[in-house]
Amino acid sequence: MEAARRMSPRRASPRLATAAGLALAVAVALYAFGRIHTPDIASSLFGQRGNDANLLKAQVGTALLVLACYQLILALWIYQRLPKVGAAPRPVHLAHRIGGAVLFVLSLPIAYHCIIAYGVQLDSARVALHSLAGCFFYGAFAAKVLLVQSRHLPGWALPLAGGTLVTLIVILWSTAALWQLTELA
């Protein structure tokens, strides 16, 4: 599988540039919407219940973090980077794809709530990092979906895209869910 994805740098460059452009376009569009949109907590998916809504988002965000770790383990297995574990059987590849789809779908209610209720805020370092990471997450996800569809890529492209997604989920979780859970404790 690894060899089938490799191609000459000249042929791979347009695919990689397109993926990077798509990632940037999605991130910029979300950022622009979040900055010009008037935040409306009453229209948000989780309602106006304050800490209850935030606790629910923190719990779903924690589930996303766990799922991202699961995805990382499966990806390491697929790329044969787990010590003393052989090649990943076909069901592992399918589980990785299904896990990615579930992760994406589970993230949507939180993203919808954040962008509608709060928009993109840059008031504090924590909130700004969270807002920007959220925009970049969906851009990176769009790029990864595009890259997965390509059969001819450099061997580093998909691991970089997947690693970027896991990193962004960790940032999102630590700047919101972790913060919320420690505030409630």
C-alpha positions in Angstrom: 0.0 0.0 0.0 2.8 2.4 0.9 4.5 2.0 -2.5 1.2 2.4 -4.4 0.8 5.9 -2.8 4.2 7.1 -3.9 4.8 9.2 -7.0 7.3 11.6 -8.4 7.4 14.9 -6.6 6.5 16.7 -9.9 3.2 14.7 -10.2 2.4 14.9 -6.5 2.9 18.7 -6.1 -0.4 19.7 -7.7 -2.3 17.3 -5.5 -0.6 18.5 -2.3 -1.0 22.2 -3.4 -4.7 21.6 -4.0 -5.1 20.0 -0.6 -3.2 22.8 1.1 -5.3 25.4 -0.8 -8.5 23.6 0.2 -7.4 23.5 3.9 -6.6 27.2 3.8 -9.8 28.1 2.0 -12.0 26.2 4.5 -10.1 27.7 7.5 -10.3 31.2 6.2 -14.0 30.9 5.3 -14.8 29.6 8.8 -12.7 32.4 10.3 -14.4 35.1 8.2 -17.9 33.8 9.1 -17.0 33.5 12.8 -15.7 37.1 12.8 -18.6 38.8 10.9 -21.4 36.6 12.4 -23.2 38.1 15.4 -22.9 35.5 18.2 -26.3 34.3 19.4 -26.3 32.0 22.4 -30.1 31.6 22.1 -29.8 30.0 18.6 -27.1 27.7 19.6 -27.6 23.9 19.6 -26.9 23.5 23.3 -29.2 26.3 24.4 -28.6 28.9 27.1 -28.1 26.7 30.2 -24.6 27.9 30.8 -22.5 25.3 32.7 -24.8 22.5 31.7 -24.3 23.2 28.0 -20.6 23.6 28.5 -20.3 20.4 30.5 -22.1 18.5 27.7 -19.7 20.0 25.2 -16.7 19.1 27.4 -17.9 15.5 27.7 -18.5 15.2 23.9 -15.1 16.9 23.3 -13.5 14.4 25.7 -15.1 11.5 23.7 -13.6 13.1 20.5 -10.2 13.2 22.1 -10.5 9.5 23.0 -11.6 8.7 19.5 -8.7 10.7 18.1 -6.3 8.6 20.2 -8.0 5.4 18.8 -7.5 6.8 15.3 -3.9 7.5 16.0 -3.3 3.9 17.2 -5.1 2.5 14.1 -3.0 4.7 11.8 0.2 3.7 13.5 -0.8 0.0 13.0 -1.7 0.6 9.4 1.7 2.3 8.8 3.4 -0.5 10.7 4.8 1.8 13.4 3.6 -0.2 16.4 6.3 -2.4 17.9 5.8 -6.1 17.9 2.5 -5.8 15.9 2.4 -7.2 12.4 0.7 -5.7 9.4 -2.8 -4.4 10.0 -5.6 -6.6 8.7 -8.2 -5.2 6.4 -10.8 -4.6 9.2 -8.3 -2.2 10.8 -8.4 0.0 7.7 -12.2 -0.1 7.7 -12.3 0.7 11.4 -10.0 3.7 10.8 -12.3 5.1 8.1 -15.4 4.5 10.1 -13.8 6.1 13.2 -12.8 9.1 11.2 -16.3 9.6 9.9 -17.8 9.2 13.4 -15.2 11.7 14.8 -16.2 14.2 12.2 -19.9 13.8 12.7 -19.5 14.0 16.5 -17.6 17.2 16.2 -20.2 19.0 14.2 -22.7 19.8 17.0 -19.8 21.3 19.1 -18.5 23.3 16.1 -22.0 24.5 15.3 -22.6 25.6 18.8 -19.2 27.4 19.1 -19.5 29.3 15.8 -23.2 30.3 16.3 -23.0 31.1 20.0 -19.6 32.6 20.2 -18.2 33.2 16.7 -14.4 33.5 16.4 -13.1 35.4 19.4 -9.6 36.7 19.9 -10.1 38.2 23.4 -7.7 36.0 25.3 -4.9 33.7 24.2 -6.8 30.5 25.2 -10.0 31.5 23.4 -8.1 32.8 20.3 -6.1 29.5 20.1 -9.3 27.5 20.5 -11.1 29.6 17.8 -8.2 29.4 15.3 -7.6 25.6 16.0 -11.3 25.0 15.3 -11.1 26.8 11.9 -7.9 24.9 11.0 -9.4 21.6 12.1 -12.1 21.7 9.5 -9.6 22.9 6.8 -7.3 20.1 7.7 -10.1 17.6 7.7 -11.1 18.7 4.2 -7.5 18.4 3.0 -7.2 14.9 4.5 -10.4 13.7 2.7 -9.0 15.0 -0.6 -5.6 13.4 0.0 -7.2 10.0 1.0 -8.9 10.0 -2.4 -5.5 10.2 -4.2 -3.7 7.0 -4.9 -0.4 8.6 -5.6 1.2 10.6 -2.8 4.5 10.9 -1.1 4.6 8.5 1.9 4.6 11.4 4.4 1.4 13.1 3.1 -1.3 11.1 4.9 0.5 10.7 8.2 1.2 14.5 8.2 -2.5 15.2 7.5 -3.7 12.7 10.2 -1.1 13.9 12.7 -2.3 17.5 12.1 -5.8 16.5 12.9 -4.9 14.7 16.1 -2.8 17.7 17.2 -5.6 20.1 16.5 -8.1 17.9 18.5 -5.6 17.9 21.4 -5.4 21.7 21.2 -9.2 22.1 20.9 -9.7 19.8 23.9 -7.1 21.4 26.1 -8.3 24.9 25.4 -12.0 24.2 26.0 -13.0 20.8 27.5 -10.1 20.5 29.9 -10.5 24.1 30.9 -14.2 23.6 31.5 -13.8 20.3 33.4 -11.2 21.9 35.7 -13.3 25.0 36.3 -16.2 22.7 37.4 -14.0 20.7 39.7 
